Amino acid sequence: CVLLDMYEERGEARGIEKGIAQGEARGMKKGIAQGEARGMAKGISQGILQGISQGIEEINALYQCLLADNRMEDIQKAIMDTDYQKELLQEYGIGE
């Protein structure tokens, strides 16, 4: 029957369109999630590297100040005692 075949073809076409739309939506959702995960991982990695670099700069600035003030014993103590190192950083206003 021609009419039945026509309805069958229309139904098939609609089914294909709907399937494609659902597939695209799922693919986009998955792609966005993967992109967000990669972006976050990259951001965290860059943040860690920047933090390390900033920390090194602050410690070097502290040691330059201590050397300029001829405070060799404080340098030695700061190397071994991170709490004392933090006190000295505050004293010199470094990293605030």
mmCIF file as gemmi writes it, N, C-alpha and C atoms, coordinates in Angstrom:
data_model
loop_
_atom_site.group_PDB
_atom_site.id
_atom_site.type_symbol
_atom_site.label_atom_id
_atom_site.label_alt_id
_atom_site.label_comp_id
_atom_site.label_asym_id
_atom_site.label_entity_id
_atom_site.label_seq_id
_atom_site.pdbx_PDB_ins_code
_atom_site.Cartn_x
_atom_site.Cartn_y
_atom_site.Cartn_z
_atom_site.occupancy
_atom_site.B_iso_or_equiv
_atom_site.pdbx_formal_charge
_atom_site.auth_seq_id
_atom_site.auth_asym_id
_atom_site.pdbx_PDB_model_num
ATOM 1 N N . CYS Axp A 1 ? 0.843 -1.173 0 1 0 ? 1 A 1
ATOM 2 C CA . CYS Axp A 1 ? 0 0 0 1 0 ? 1 A 1
ATOM 3 C C . CYS Axp A 1 ? 0.895 1.245 0 1 0 ? 1 A 1
ATOM 4 N N . VAL Axp A 2 ? 0.679 2.129 -0.918 1 0 ? 2 A 1
ATOM 5 C CA . VAL Axp A 2 ? 1.487 3.332 -1.107 1 0 ? 2 A 1
ATOM 6 C C . VAL Axp A 2 ? 1.379 4.265 0.093 1 0 ? 2 A 1
ATOM 7 N N . LEU Axp A 3 ? 0.202 4.446 0.59 1 0 ? 3 A 1
ATOM 8 C CA . LEU Axp A 3 ? -0.026 5.344 1.721 1 0 ? 3 A 1
ATOM 9 C C . LEU Axp A 3 ? 0.715 4.849 2.962 1 0 ? 3 A 1
ATOM 10 N N . LEU Axp A 4 ? 0.671 3.559 3.182 1 0 ? 4 A 1
ATOM 11 C CA . LEU Axp A 4 ? 1.352 2.964 4.328 1 0 ? 4 A 1
ATOM 12 C C . LEU Axp A 4 ? 2.861 3.132 4.199 1 0 ? 4 A 1
ATOM 13 N N . ASP Axp A 5 ? 3.376 2.923 2.992 1 0 ? 5 A 1
ATOM 14 C CA . ASP Axp A 5 ? 4.807 3.103 2.74 1 0 ? 5 A 1
ATOM 15 C C . ASP Axp A 5 ? 5.23 4.55 2.992 1 0 ? 5 A 1
ATOM 16 N N . MET Axp A 6 ? 4.393 5.49 2.594 1 0 ? 6 A 1
ATOM 17 C CA . MET Axp A 6 ? 4.687 6.913 2.777 1 0 ? 6 A 1
ATOM 18 C C . MET Axp A 6 ? 4.765 7.253 4.274 1 0 ? 6 A 1
ATOM 19 N N . TYR Axp A 7 ? 3.806 6.754 5.049 1 0 ? 7 A 1
ATOM 20 C CA . TYR Axp A 7 ? 3.827 7.01 6.494 1 0 ? 7 A 1
ATOM 21 C C . TYR Axp A 7 ? 5.038 6.349 7.156 1 0 ? 7 A 1
ATOM 22 N N . GLU Axp A 8 ? 5.391 5.189 6.672 1 0 ? 8 A 1
ATOM 23 C CA . GLU Axp A 8 ? 6.54 4.471 7.205 1 0 ? 8 A 1
ATOM 24 C C . GLU Axp A 8 ? 7.824 5.26 6.944 1 0 ? 8 A 1
ATOM 25 N N . GLU Axp A 9 ? 7.972 5.806 5.753 1 0 ? 9 A 1
ATOM 26 C CA . GLU Axp A 9 ? 9.146 6.607 5.403 1 0 ? 9 A 1
ATOM 27 C C . GLU Axp A 9 ? 9.219 7.872 6.249 1 0 ? 9 A 1
ATOM 28 N N . ARG Axp A 10 ? 8.078 8.53 6.442 1 0 ? 10 A 1
ATOM 29 C CA . ARG Axp A 10 ? 8.039 9.74 7.275 1 0 ? 10 A 1
ATOM 30 C C . ARG Axp A 10 ? 8.435 9.412 8.715 1 0 ? 10 A 1
ATOM 31 N N . GLY Axp A 11 ? 7.895 8.317 9.214 1 0 ? 11 A 1
ATOM 32 C CA . GLY Axp A 11 ? 8.227 7.894 10.583 1 0 ? 11 A 1
ATOM 33 C C . GLY Axp A 11 ? 9.703 7.58 10.719 1 0 ? 11 A 1
ATOM 34 N N . GLU Axp A 12 ? 10.234 6.917 9.707 1 0 ? 12 A 1
ATOM 35 C CA . GLU Axp A 12 ? 11.651 6.585 9.694 1 0 ? 12 A 1
ATOM 36 C C . GLU Axp A 12 ? 12.494 7.861 9.683 1 0 ? 12 A 1
ATOM 37 N N . ALA Axp A 13 ? 12.13 8.81 8.844 1 0 ? 13 A 1
ATOM 38 C CA . ALA Axp A 13 ? 12.861 10.078 8.743 1 0 ? 13 A 1
ATOM 39 C C . ALA Axp A 13 ? 12.813 10.834 10.07 1 0 ? 13 A 1
ATOM 40 N N . ARG Axp A 14 ? 11.63 10.865 10.68 1 0 ? 14 A 1
ATOM 41 C CA . ARG Axp A 14 ? 11.497 11.547 11.973 1 0 ? 14 A 1
ATOM 42 C C . ARG Axp A 14 ? 12.34 10.853 13.042 1 0 ? 14 A 1
ATOM 43 N N . GLY Axp A 15 ? 12.319 9.537 13.004 1 0 ? 15 A 1
ATOM 44 C CA . GLY Axp A 15 ? 13.118 8.767 13.966 1 0 ? 15 A 1
ATOM 45 C C . GLY Axp A 15 ? 14.605 9.045 13.806 1 0 ? 15 A 1
ATOM 46 N N . ILE Axp A 16 ? 15.055 9.106 12.566 1 0 ? 16 A 1
ATOM 47 C CA . ILE Axp A 16 ? 16.469 9.4 12.293 1 0 ? 16 A 1
ATOM 48 C C . ILE Axp A 16 ? 16.823 10.803 12.771 1 0 ? 16 A 1
ATOM 49 N N . GLU Axp A 17 ? 15.98 11.778 12.461 1 0 ? 17 A 1
ATOM 50 C CA . GLU Axp A 17 ? 16.224 13.164 12.898 1 0 ? 17 A 1
ATOM 51 C C . GLU Axp A 17 ? 16.294 13.253 14.418 1 0 ? 17 A 1
ATOM 52 N N . LYS Axp A 18 ? 15.351 12.584 15.071 1 0 ? 18 A 1
ATOM 53 C CA . LYS Axp A 18 ? 15.318 12.612 16.533 1 0 ? 18 A 1
ATOM 54 C C . LYS Axp A 18 ? 16.571 11.943 17.107 1 0 ? 18 A 1
ATOM 55 N N . GLY Axp A 19 ? 16.962 10.826 16.51 1 0 ? 19 A 1
ATOM 56 C CA . GLY Axp A 19 ? 18.166 10.119 16.96 1 0 ? 19 A 1
ATOM 57 C C . GLY Axp A 19 ? 19.417 10.968 16.788 1 0 ? 19 A 1
ATOM 58 N N . ILE Axp A 20 ? 19.515 11.647 15.658 1 0 ? 20 A 1
ATOM 59 C CA . ILE Axp A 20 ? 20.662 12.526 15.405 1 0 ? 20 A 1
ATOM 60 C C . ILE Axp A 20 ? 20.692 13.66 16.42 1 0 ? 20 A 1
ATOM 61 N N . ALA Axp A 21 ? 19.539 14.276 16.665 1 0 ? 21 A 1
ATOM 62 C CA . ALA Axp A 21 ? 19.469 15.388 17.622 1 0 ? 21 A 1
ATOM 63 C C . ALA Axp A 21 ? 19.872 14.931 19.022 1 0 ? 21 A 1
ATOM 64 N N . GLN Axp A 22 ? 19.386 13.767 19.431 1 0 ? 22 A 1
ATOM 65 C CA . GLN Axp A 22 ? 19.742 13.251 20.755 1 0 ? 22 A 1
ATOM 66 C C . GLN Axp A 22 ? 21.231 12.92 20.825 1 0 ? 22 A 1
ATOM 67 N N . GLY Axp A 23 ? 21.75 12.341 19.759 1 0 ? 23 A 1
ATOM 68 C CA . GLY Axp A 23 ? 23.179 12.014 19.709 1 0 ? 23 A 1
ATOM 69 C C . GLY Axp A 23 ? 24.048 13.259 19.788 1 0 ? 23 A 1
ATOM 70 N N . GLU Axp A 24 ? 23.645 14.298 19.054 1 0 ? 24 A 1
ATOM 71 C CA . GLU Axp A 24 ? 24.388 15.559 19.095 1 0 ? 24 A 1
ATOM 72 C C . GLU Axp A 24 ? 24.355 16.161 20.493 1 0 ? 24 A 1
ATOM 73 N N . ALA Axp A 25 ? 23.19 16.131 21.121 1 0 ? 25 A 1
ATOM 74 C CA . ALA Axp A 25 ? 23.055 16.704 22.466 1 0 ? 25 A 1
ATOM 75 C C . ALA Axp A 25 ? 23.94 15.957 23.458 1 0 ? 25 A 1
ATOM 76 N N . ARG Axp A 26 ? 23.921 14.637 23.388 1 0 ? 26 A 1
ATOM 77 C CA . ARG Axp A 26 ? 24.773 13.838 24.288 1 0 ? 26 A 1
ATOM 78 C C . ARG Axp A 26 ? 26.252 14.104 24.014 1 0 ? 26 A 1
ATOM 79 N N . GLY Axp A 27 ? 26.599 14.158 22.738 1 0 ? 27 A 1
ATOM 80 C CA . GLY Axp A 27 ? 27.991 14.412 22.368 1 0 ? 27 A 1
ATOM 81 C C . GLY Axp A 27 ? 28.469 15.772 22.85 1 0 ? 27 A 1
ATOM 82 N N . MET Axp A 28 ? 27.615 16.779 22.697 1 0 ? 28 A 1
ATOM 83 C CA . MET Axp A 28 ? 27.986 18.124 23.152 1 0 ? 28 A 1
ATOM 84 C C . MET Axp A 28 ? 28.156 18.152 24.666 1 0 ? 28 A 1
ATOM 85 N N . LYS Axp A 29 ? 27.234 17.509 25.374 1 0 ? 29 A 1
ATOM 86 C CA . LYS Axp A 29 ? 27.3 17.482 26.839 1 0 ? 29 A 1
ATOM 87 C C . LYS Axp A 29 ? 28.593 16.805 27.298 1 0 ? 29 A 1
ATOM 88 N N . LYS Axp A 30 ? 28.91 15.684 26.67 1 0 ? 30 A 1
ATOM 89 C CA . LYS Axp A 30 ? 30.131 14.958 27.018 1 0 ? 30 A 1
ATOM 90 C C . LYS Axp A 30 ? 31.371 15.788 26.668 1 0 ? 30 A 1
ATOM 91 N N . GLY Axp A 31 ? 31.349 16.427 25.512 1 0 ? 31 A 1
ATOM 92 C CA . GLY Axp A 31 ? 32.477 17.264 25.088 1 0 ? 31 A 1
ATOM 93 C C . GLY Axp A 31 ? 32.692 18.441 26.021 1 0 ? 31 A 1
ATOM 94 N N . ILE Axp A 32 ? 31.609 19.066 26.451 1 0 ? 32 A 1
ATOM 95 C CA . ILE Axp A 32 ? 31.711 20.195 27.381 1 0 ? 32 A 1
ATOM 96 C C . ILE Axp A 32 ? 32.304 19.727 28.705 1 0 ? 32 A 1
ATOM 97 N N . ALA Axp A 33 ? 31.831 18.587 29.204 1 0 ? 33 A 1
ATOM 98 C CA . ALA Axp A 33 ? 32.342 18.057 30.473 1 0 ? 33 A 1
ATOM 99 C C . ALA Axp A 33 ? 33.834 17.753 30.371 1 0 ? 33 A 1
ATOM 100 N N . GLN Axp A 34 ? 34.251 17.158 29.263 1 0 ? 34 A 1
ATOM 101 C CA . GLN Axp A 34 ? 35.668 16.853 29.072 1 0 ? 34 A 1
ATOM 102 C C . GLN Axp A 34 ? 36.489 18.134 28.971 1 0 ? 34 A 1
ATOM 103 N N . GLY Axp A 35 ? 35.965 19.124 28.266 1 0 ? 35 A 1
ATOM 104 C CA . GLY Axp A 35 ? 36.663 20.405 28.135 1 0 ? 35 A 1
ATOM 105 C C . GLY Axp A 35 ? 36.81 21.103 29.472 1 0 ? 35 A 1
ATOM 106 N N . GLU Axp A 36 ? 35.746 21.075 30.279 1 0 ? 36 A 1
ATOM 107 C CA . GLU Axp A 36 ? 35.809 21.692 31.606 1 0 ? 36 A 1
ATOM 108 C C . GLU Axp A 36 ? 36.846 20.991 32.473 1 0 ? 36 A 1
ATOM 109 N N . ALA Axp A 37 ? 36.873 19.665 32.431 1 0 ? 37 A 1
ATOM 110 C CA . ALA Axp A 37 ? 37.833 18.904 33.235 1 0 ? 37 A 1
ATOM 111 C C . ALA Axp A 37 ? 39.264 19.233 32.824 1 0 ? 37 A 1
ATOM 112 N N . ARG Axp A 38 ? 39.506 19.289 31.523 1 0 ? 38 A 1
ATOM 113 C CA . ARG Axp A 38 ? 40.856 19.619 31.042 1 0 ? 38 A 1
ATOM 114 C C . ARG Axp A 38 ? 41.237 21.046 31.429 1 0 ? 38 A 1
ATOM 115 N N . GLY Axp A 39 ? 40.271 21.959 31.3 1 0 ? 39 A 1
ATOM 116 C CA . GLY Axp A 39 ? 40.536 23.356 31.652 1 0 ? 39 A 1
ATOM 117 C C . GLY Axp A 39 ? 40.85 23.512 33.129 1 0 ? 39 A 1
ATOM 118 N N . MET Axp A 40 ? 40.103 22.812 33.969 1 0 ? 40 A 1
ATOM 119 C CA . MET Axp A 40 ? 40.35 22.888 35.409 1 0 ? 40 A 1
ATOM 120 C C . MET Axp A 40 ? 41.715 22.314 35.754 1 0 ? 40 A 1
ATOM 121 N N . ALA Axp A 41 ? 42.057 21.182 35.161 1 0 ? 41 A 1
ATOM 122 C CA . ALA Axp A 41 ? 43.349 20.557 35.431 1 0 ? 41 A 1
ATOM 123 C C . ALA Axp A 41 ? 44.488 21.486 35.015 1 0 ? 41 A 1
ATOM 124 N N . LYS Axp A 42 ? 44.34 22.106 33.857 1 0 ? 42 A 1
ATOM 125 C CA . LYS Axp A 42 ? 45.374 23.028 33.374 1 0 ? 42 A 1
ATOM 126 C C . LYS Axp A 42 ? 45.463 24.25 34.282 1 0 ? 42 A 1
ATOM 127 N N . GLY Axp A 43 ? 44.309 24.769 34.709 1 0 ? 43 A 1
ATOM 128 C CA . GLY Axp A 43 ? 44.29 25.927 35.602 1 0 ? 43 A 1
ATOM 129 C C . GLY Axp A 43 ? 44.936 25.623 36.941 1 0 ? 43 A 1
ATOM 130 N N . ILE Axp A 44 ? 44.645 24.454 37.485 1 0 ? 44 A 1
ATOM 131 C CA . ILE Axp A 44 ? 45.239 24.055 38.762 1 0 ? 44 A 1
ATOM 132 C C . ILE Axp A 44 ? 46.745 23.929 38.615 1 0 ? 44 A 1
ATOM 133 N N . SER Axp A 45 ? 47.18 23.292 37.542 1 0 ? 45 A 1
ATOM 134 C CA . SER Axp A 45 ? 48.61 23.116 37.293 1 0 ? 45 A 1
ATOM 135 C C . SER Axp A 45 ? 49.322 24.462 37.174 1 0 ? 45 A 1
ATOM 136 N N . GLN Axp A 46 ? 48.734 25.387 36.424 1 0 ? 46 A 1
ATOM 137 C CA . GLN Axp A 46 ? 49.332 26.716 36.273 1 0 ? 46 A 1
ATOM 138 C C . GLN Axp A 46 ? 49.351 27.459 37.602 1 0 ? 46 A 1
ATOM 139 N N . GLY Axp A 47 ? 48.29 27.306 38.388 1 0 ? 47 A 1
ATOM 140 C CA . GLY Axp A 47 ? 48.223 27.955 39.695 1 0 ? 47 A 1
ATOM 141 C C . GLY Axp A 47 ? 49.308 27.452 40.63 1 0 ? 47 A 1
ATOM 142 N N . ILE Axp A 48 ? 49.54 26.157 40.607 1 0 ? 48 A 1
ATOM 143 C CA . ILE Axp A 48 ? 50.591 25.573 41.445 1 0 ? 48 A 1
ATOM 144 C C . ILE Axp A 48 ? 51.951 26.109 41.029 1 0 ? 48 A 1
ATOM 145 N N . LEU Axp A 49 ? 52.211 26.125 39.725 1 0 ? 49 A 1
ATOM 146 C CA . LEU Axp A 49 ? 53.501 26.621 39.234 1 0 ? 49 A 1
ATOM 147 C C . LEU Axp A 49 ? 53.706 28.089 39.59 1 0 ? 49 A 1
ATOM 148 N N . GLN Axp A 50 ? 52.651 28.898 39.464 1 0 ? 50 A 1
ATOM 149 C CA . GLN Axp A 50 ? 52.755 30.316 39.819 1 0 ? 50 A 1
ATOM 150 C C . GLN Axp A 50 ? 52.998 30.482 41.314 1 0 ? 50 A 1
ATOM 151 N N . GLY Axp A 51 ? 52.331 29.658 42.119 1 0 ? 51 A 1
ATOM 152 C CA . GLY Axp A 51 ? 52.514 29.72 43.567 1 0 ? 51 A 1
ATOM 153 C C . GLY Axp A 51 ? 53.931 29.367 43.975 1 0 ? 51 A 1
ATOM 154 N N . ILE Axp A 52 ? 54.481 28.339 43.357 1 0 ? 52 A 1
ATOM 155 C CA . ILE Axp A 52 ? 55.862 27.943 43.644 1 0 ? 52 A 1
ATOM 156 C C . ILE Axp A 52 ? 56.814 29.061 43.259 1 0 ? 52 A 1
ATOM 157 N N . SER Axp A 53 ? 56.625 29.621 42.079 1 0 ? 53 A 1
ATOM 158 C CA . SER Axp A 53 ? 57.483 30.705 41.6 1 0 ? 53 A 1
ATOM 159 C C . SER Axp A 53 ? 57.41 31.915 42.532 1 0 ? 53 A 1
ATOM 160 N N . GLN Axp A 54 ? 56.197 32.267 42.95 1 0 ? 54 A 1
ATOM 161 C CA . GLN Axp A 54 ? 56.017 33.406 43.854 1 0 ? 54 A 1
ATOM 162 C C . GLN Axp A 54 ? 56.684 33.127 45.196 1 0 ? 54 A 1
ATOM 163 N N . GLY Axp A 55 ? 56.549 31.903 45.694 1 0 ? 55 A 1
ATOM 164 C CA . GLY Axp A 55 ? 57.174 31.537 46.965 1 0 ? 55 A 1
ATOM 165 C C . GLY Axp A 55 ? 58.687 31.645 46.903 1 0 ? 55 A 1
ATOM 166 N N . ILE Axp A 56 ? 59.262 31.194 45.81 1 0 ? 56 A 1
ATOM 167 C CA . ILE Axp A 56 ? 60.716 31.283 45.633 1 0 ? 56 A 1
ATOM 168 C C . ILE Axp A 56 ? 61.156 32.746 45.615 1 0 ? 56 A 1
ATOM 169 N N . GLU Axp A 57 ? 60.417 33.579 44.892 1 0 ? 57 A 1
ATOM 170 C CA . GLU Axp A 57 ? 60.748 35.008 44.831 1 0 ? 57 A 1
ATOM 171 C C . GLU Axp A 57 ? 60.682 35.653 46.215 1 0 ? 57 A 1
ATOM 172 N N . GLU Axp A 58 ? 59.678 35.287 46.999 1 0 ? 58 A 1
ATOM 173 C CA . GLU Axp A 58 ? 59.532 35.866 48.335 1 0 ? 58 A 1
ATOM 174 C C . GLU Axp A 58 ? 60.674 35.444 49.251 1 0 ? 58 A 1
ATOM 175 N N . ILE Axp A 59 ? 61.05 34.173 49.21 1 0 ? 59 A 1
ATOM 176 C CA . ILE Axp A 59 ? 62.148 33.69 50.054 1 0 ? 59 A 1
ATOM 177 C C . ILE Axp A 59 ? 63.458 34.347 49.628 1 0 ? 59 A 1
ATOM 178 N N . ASN Axp A 60 ? 63.683 34.464 48.327 1 0 ? 60 A 1
ATOM 179 C CA . ASN Axp A 60 ? 64.9 35.132 47.849 1 0 ? 60 A 1
ATOM 180 C C . ASN Axp A 60 ? 64.935 36.59 48.298 1 0 ? 60 A 1
ATOM 181 N N . ALA Axp A 61 ? 63.789 37.27 48.241 1 0 ? 61 A 1
ATOM 182 C CA . ALA Axp A 61 ? 63.724 38.664 48.7 1 0 ? 61 A 1
ATOM 183 C C . ALA Axp A 61 ? 64.034 38.746 50.192 1 0 ? 61 A 1
ATOM 184 N N . LEU Axp A 62 ? 63.501 37.8 50.967 1 0 ? 62 A 1
ATOM 185 C CA . LEU Axp A 62 ? 63.78 37.776 52.408 1 0 ? 62 A 1
ATOM 186 C C . LEU Axp A 62 ? 65.27 37.608 52.662 1 0 ? 62 A 1
ATOM 187 N N . TYR Axp A 63 ? 65.893 36.648 51.987 1 0 ? 63 A 1
ATOM 188 C CA . TYR Axp A 63 ? 67.317 36.4 52.206 1 0 ? 63 A 1
ATOM 189 C C . TYR Axp A 63 ? 68.171 37.587 51.76 1 0 ? 63 A 1
ATOM 190 N N . GLN Axp A 64 ? 67.755 38.292 50.72 1 0 ? 64 A 1
ATOM 191 C CA . GLN Axp A 64 ? 68.477 39.5 50.306 1 0 ? 64 A 1
ATOM 192 C C . GLN Axp A 64 ? 68.403 40.565 51.393 1 0 ? 64 A 1
ATOM 193 N N . CYS Axp A 65 ? 67.218 40.716 51.984 1 0 ? 65 A 1
ATOM 194 C CA . CYS Axp A 65 ? 67.053 41.692 53.072 1 0 ? 65 A 1
ATOM 195 C C . CYS Axp A 65 ? 67.902 41.305 54.276 1 0 ? 65 A 1
ATOM 196 N N . LEU Axp A 66 ? 67.869 40.033 54.623 1 0 ? 66 A 1
ATOM 197 C CA . LEU Axp A 66 ? 68.644 39.564 55.776 1 0 ? 66 A 1
ATOM 198 C C . LEU Axp A 66 ? 70.142 39.714 55.522 1 0 ? 66 A 1
ATOM 199 N N . LEU Axp A 67 ? 70.588 39.438 54.308 1 0 ? 67 A 1
ATOM 200 C CA . LEU Axp A 67 ? 72.002 39.635 53.964 1 0 ? 67 A 1
ATOM 201 C C . LEU Axp A 67 ? 72.384 41.109 54.055 1 0 ? 67 A 1
ATOM 202 N N . ALA Axp A 68 ? 71.517 41.977 53.537 1 0 ? 68 A 1
ATOM 203 C CA . ALA Axp A 68 ? 71.789 43.417 53.575 1 0 ? 68 A 1
ATOM 204 C C . ALA Axp A 68 ? 71.874 43.92 55.012 1 0 ? 68 A 1
ATOM 205 N N . ASP Axp A 69 ? 71.099 43.301 55.914 1 0 ? 69 A 1
ATOM 206 C CA . ASP Axp A 69 ? 71.115 43.687 57.328 1 0 ? 69 A 1
ATOM 207 C C . ASP Axp A 69 ? 72.118 42.875 58.141 1 0 ? 69 A 1
ATOM 208 N N . ASN Axp A 70 ? 72.927 42.068 57.454 1 0 ? 70 A 1
ATOM 209 C CA . ASN Axp A 70 ? 73.965 41.253 58.09 1 0 ? 70 A 1
ATOM 210 C C . ASN Axp A 70 ? 73.383 40.335 59.173 1 0 ? 70 A 1
ATOM 211 N N . ARG Axp A 71 ? 72.253 39.706 58.875 1 0 ? 71 A 1
ATOM 212 C CA . ARG Axp A 71 ? 71.577 38.82 59.833 1 0 ? 71 A 1
ATOM 213 C C . ARG Axp A 71 ? 71.774 37.355 59.41 1 0 ? 71 A 1
ATOM 214 N N . MET Axp A 72 ? 73.036 36.926 59.43 1 0 ? 72 A 1
ATOM 215 C CA . MET Axp A 72 ? 73.394 35.581 58.974 1 0 ? 72 A 1
ATOM 216 C C . MET Axp A 72 ? 72.762 34.489 59.837 1 0 ? 72 A 1
ATOM 217 N N . GLU Axp A 73 ? 72.735 34.702 61.133 1 0 ? 73 A 1
ATOM 218 C CA . GLU Axp A 73 ? 72.147 33.691 62.021 1 0 ? 73 A 1
ATOM 219 C C . GLU Axp A 73 ? 70.653 33.516 61.736 1 0 ? 73 A 1
ATOM 220 N N . ASP Axp A 74 ? 69.987 34.62 61.411 1 0 ? 74 A 1
ATOM 221 C CA . ASP Axp A 74 ? 68.563 34.537 61.089 1 0 ? 74 A 1
ATOM 222 C C . ASP Axp A 74 ? 68.329 33.762 59.788 1 0 ? 74 A 1
ATOM 223 N N . ILE Axp A 75 ? 69.245 33.912 58.841 1 0 ? 75 A 1
ATOM 224 C CA . ILE Axp A 75 ? 69.138 33.143 57.595 1 0 ? 75 A 1
ATOM 225 C C . ILE Axp A 75 ? 69.246 31.656 57.91 1 0 ? 75 A 1
ATOM 226 N N . GLN Axp A 76 ? 70.247 31.298 58.715 1 0 ? 76 A 1
ATOM 227 C CA . GLN Axp A 76 ? 70.432 29.891 59.07 1 0 ? 76 A 1
ATOM 228 C C . GLN Axp A 76 ? 69.212 29.336 59.807 1 0 ? 76 A 1
ATOM 229 N N . LYS Axp A 77 ? 68.675 30.117 60.737 1 0 ? 77 A 1
ATOM 230 C CA . LYS Axp A 77 ? 67.51 29.67 61.495 1 0 ? 77 A 1
ATOM 231 C C . LYS Axp A 77 ? 66.282 29.556 60.585 1 0 ? 77 A 1
ATOM 232 N N . ALA Axp A 78 ? 66.101 30.508 59.68 1 0 ? 78 A 1
ATOM 233 C CA . ALA Axp A 78 ? 64.949 30.508 58.774 1 0 ? 78 A 1
ATOM 234 C C . ALA Axp A 78 ? 64.976 29.309 57.827 1 0 ? 78 A 1
ATOM 235 N N . ILE Axp A 79 ? 66.164 28.879 57.457 1 0 ? 79 A 1
ATOM 236 C CA . ILE Axp A 79 ? 66.296 27.713 56.583 1 0 ? 79 A 1
ATOM 237 C C . ILE Axp A 79 ? 65.757 26.462 57.268 1 0 ? 79 A 1
ATOM 238 N N . MET Axp A 80 ? 65.966 26.358 58.569 1 0 ? 80 A 1
ATOM 239 C CA . MET Axp A 80 ? 65.565 25.168 59.326 1 0 ? 80 A 1
ATOM 240 C C . MET Axp A 80 ? 64.165 25.269 59.933 1 0 ? 80 A 1
ATOM 241 N N . ASP Axp A 81 ? 63.67 26.477 60.138 1 0 ? 81 A 1
ATOM 242 C CA . ASP Axp A 81 ? 62.419 26.683 60.882 1 0 ? 81 A 1
ATOM 243 C C . ASP Axp A 81 ? 61.449 27.518 60.035 1 0 ? 81 A 1
ATOM 244 N N . THR Axp A 82 ? 60.466 26.856 59.43 1 0 ? 82 A 1
ATOM 245 C CA . THR Axp A 82 ? 59.545 27.573 58.542 1 0 ? 82 A 1
ATOM 246 C C . THR Axp A 82 ? 58.659 28.564 59.298 1 0 ? 82 A 1
ATOM 247 N N . ASP Axp A 83 ? 58.364 28.284 60.569 1 0 ? 83 A 1
ATOM 248 C CA . ASP Axp A 83 ? 57.576 29.248 61.353 1 0 ? 83 A 1
ATOM 249 C C . ASP Axp A 83 ? 58.365 30.542 61.547 1 0 ? 83 A 1
ATOM 250 N N . TYR Axp A 84 ? 59.655 30.396 61.832 1 0 ? 84 A 1
ATOM 251 C CA . TYR Axp A 84 ? 60.511 31.58 61.991 1 0 ? 84 A 1
ATOM 252 C C . TYR Axp A 84 ? 60.636 32.316 60.653 1 0 ? 84 A 1
ATOM 253 N N . GLN Axp A 85 ? 60.714 31.555 59.592 1 0 ? 85 A 1
ATOM 254 C CA . GLN Axp A 85 ? 60.781 32.14 58.248 1 0 ? 85 A 1
ATOM 255 C C . GLN Axp A 85 ? 59.542 33.003 57.984 1 0 ? 85 A 1
ATOM 256 N N . LYS Axp A 86 ? 58.372 32.505 58.377 1 0 ? 86 A 1
ATOM 257 C CA . LYS Axp A 86 ? 57.128 33.264 58.206 1 0 ? 86 A 1
ATOM 258 C C . LYS Axp A 86 ? 57.147 34.548 59.037 1 0 ? 86 A 1
ATOM 259 N N . GLU Axp A 87 ? 57.695 34.459 60.249 1 0 ? 87 A 1
ATOM 260 C CA . GLU Axp A 87 ? 57.812 35.657 61.096 1 0 ? 87 A 1
ATOM 261 C C . GLU Axp A 87 ? 58.679 36.712 60.415 1 0 ? 87 A 1
ATOM 262 N N . LEU Axp A 88 ? 59.791 36.272 59.846 1 0 ? 88 A 1
ATOM 263 C CA . LEU Axp A 88 ? 60.692 37.203 59.165 1 0 ? 88 A 1
ATOM 264 C C . LEU Axp A 88 ? 60.033 37.808 57.922 1 0 ? 88 A 1
ATOM 265 N N . LEU Axp A 89 ? 59.275 37.004 57.198 1 0 ? 89 A 1
ATOM 266 C CA . LEU Axp A 89 ? 58.556 37.524 56.033 1 0 ? 89 A 1
ATOM 267 C C . LEU Axp A 89 ? 57.588 38.628 56.457 1 0 ? 89 A 1
ATOM 268 N N . GLN Axp A 90 ? 56.9 38.422 57.579 1 0 ? 90 A 1
ATOM 269 C CA . GLN Axp A 90 ? 55.989 39.451 58.099 1 0 ? 90 A 1
ATOM 270 C C . GLN Axp A 90 ? 56.769 40.679 58.552 1 0 ? 90 A 1
ATOM 271 N N . GLU Axp A 91 ? 57.875 40.443 59.23 1 0 ? 91 A 1
ATOM 272 C CA . GLU Axp A 91 ? 58.699 41.557 59.725 1 0 ? 91 A 1
ATOM 273 C C . GLU Axp A 91 ? 59.13 42.479 58.583 1 0 ? 91 A 1
ATOM 274 N N . TYR Axp A 92 ? 59.497 41.883 57.464 1 0 ? 92 A 1
ATOM 275 C CA . TYR Axp A 92 ? 59.958 42.67 56.317 1 0 ? 92 A 1
ATOM 276 C C . TYR Axp A 92 ? 58.818 43.048 55.362 1 0 ? 92 A 1
ATOM 277 N N . GLY Axp A 93 ? 57.612 42.613 55.659 1 0 ? 93 A 1
ATOM 278 C CA . GLY Axp A 93 ? 56.463 42.952 54.81 1 0 ? 93 A 1
ATOM 279 C C . GLY Axp A 93 ? 56.512 42.309 53.438 1 0 ? 93 A 1
ATOM 280 N N . ILE Axp A 94 ? 57.048 41.112 53.388 1 0 ? 94 A 1
ATOM 281 C CA . ILE Axp A 94 ? 57.182 40.402 52.108 1 0 ? 94 A 1
ATOM 282 C C . ILE Axp A 94 ? 56.025 39.42 51.961 1 0 ? 94 A 1
ATOM 283 N N . GLY Axp A 95 ? 55.362 39.465 50.816 1 0 ? 95 A 1
ATOM 284 C CA . GLY Axp A 95 ? 54.298 38.517 50.519 1 0 ? 95 A 1
ATOM 285 C C . GLY Axp A 95 ? 52.947 38.887 51.093 1 0 ? 95 A 1
ATOM 286 N N . GLU Axp A 96 ? 52.781 40.094 51.488 1 0 ? 96 A 1
ATOM 287 C CA . GLU Axp A 96 ? 51.498 40.508 52.074 1 0 ? 96 A 1
ATOM 288 C C . GLU Axp A 96 ? 50.537 40.978 51.02 1 0 ? 96 A 1
